[in-house]
Amino acid sequence: MAVKAAVKAKVRRGILFAAVAGVLLLFYALRAKEEPQLKIGHGGGNLVAALYLASEGSDWVKNFDAIKFGSTSDTGYALLAGGLEAGFIEVEKVKSLQKLPGFENLTGVGRITFPYGATMVLRKGLNLRLRELNGITIAVSSPECVLLAAFKKDAERLKADISGVTWKVMPFDTMIPALEAKVADAAILKGASAVVALHAGHSILYQNWDVQPGDECCPAIVDQAAQVLLVRREFREKAEVLVERLLTAETQGRDALRAAIARHTSIPPELLEGQPVAEFNRADDSLVALLTEFLDEEGNRIDPDEIDPDEEAEEAEEEERNGDDAS
């Protein structure tokens, strides 16, 4: 009897263990099934319209998780650290990410394009016309930028005297903060920043969407790419599903994309009217290679070994010191 009781107890324990193990396996299986396959980082704003619209699909949450970061640089750091499987990165940030460990494990699968478009933004509180710009400070990316050249040509055509303007050279991503701080009264930006500037309360005085790219600030070789979608190589196959979703979202038209921007951001719909909508397209490592190469102002490749860091530093210091008179 004692033996039979022991056997029965052992059987009961075995059944209990199997039952508990089965429940645990089911729990983890369901958890794994519910866990998003791809975590996609982005910096928000109006450029990721296709991502917003795609994320409204009925089965999106089963496969993807779109995570907003404070900047695309932060998105890039999270991607390199393994916290994301994919991320949208501004093209200007890609070269700096290249210097960090893990970049070699990233591959390009898509890009967001937006017309370069010369856009002059006046800081909030200023109400000027094109012929009333003398005496103000205007931020530009470089004295030779095609955006500045387009503006000067139009100013001359419209007989607007800008001989008394002070030109202040600074990177594109510091221009809107410079307007906020009243370091500059106006800025000549790429068209992709127009909605951001309007949303911050500034106003647009001038826009020209017929700018022909072809210099360092607006290179023709990247075909007006604003952001690139990078993916960790081991998730390349799964990312193909994401790319298809984004391309499908693109087919729904500009009105649907603008409406998605308004739903997913605090940007009022009226600010989006009259502005182009960013487009998502496929890309590959050839785009990433272009973005990480050292190029001169004509887009020709420079051998990194021939770059004199002391000369580069001196030029940067001189630009900062004298504001690089761009007149």
Phi, psi and omega in degrees: 000317180298322180293316180298319179297319180295318179297315179299318180297320180295320178296317180298318179296321179296317179295318179298316179298315180297320180295314180297316179298319179297317178298317180296316178299319178295318179301310182290327177295316178294321180296317179295323181293323182281339184290132181302141179288322183229128172261123186245120179267149177205164182261010180075199180082192188268356185278340183259042182302318181297324178294316178302312184292319179296326183290350178271001178295150187299327183251017182302312187294341178284339186240334187221160175217109179272123186241124181273133176246167180292335179203165177286341173295315177298322176301316180297318179296318179295324179294316180292328181281353179090007179279347178228158173260338181209160179194145174271124184236135175299141185300328180293340184268346187295318183297323179290326177292331181302332183282351186263151179300139177099348183297327181295345180268004181258148177225149179271136179232347182198168178213153174250125179249151179207136181305136180303304173054110175290124183228120175262123181249130174264138179294152183301141182101340178265135179229085185240156171259169185300331182271010182239029186269346181302136179095351180260167178255126182242127178279135176224158183279330176193159180295338183257004185301138181296334178293317178294319180298319179296318180296315181298321180296317180290323178298319179294318180297324181270006179059040176264121181280116179241022182294336182263012180281141171263123181262128182241119184277132177199160177296152180305318187286356176256357187290314180295316173301326178294324175294318179299320183274000181062026173286331175229149178270336180208169180210144174258107188249167167288153181301333181297338181266358186298312182295321178299316179295316178299319181294333178279357176101002178276176182231155179260123179266328189208139172217141176222110183270003182262021180292132177267117180293163178153026174219188185294324183282332181224069186293138179287332189294337181261008172053048175060031177290134178258322179219156177237141177267111180257145182225143172294135191304325182291348179251016183301318183293317179293329180294338178298325177295318177300314180302317179298320178296318181293320178295323177296319178300322180300327183288350183279355172097162185294323180297318179294322180291318177298318179297323178294321177301313181297324181288327187260355178228180176264014181282120180295144182304325183294334178288338182275339180293138179085353178253145177298162176250135180299148180243138175261135178222162174294155173209174177216192185293345179295325177293315179299320179298319178296318183291336183258000176278158174268119184236149175274185186294339178269002180088009178276144183289139177248136175290120182305331181289342181268357180278126179269109183297328179293320179294320178298318181294319180296318179296319179296319180295320180295319178299317181291327185287316186253003178071005177046079179307113185263010183283000000 
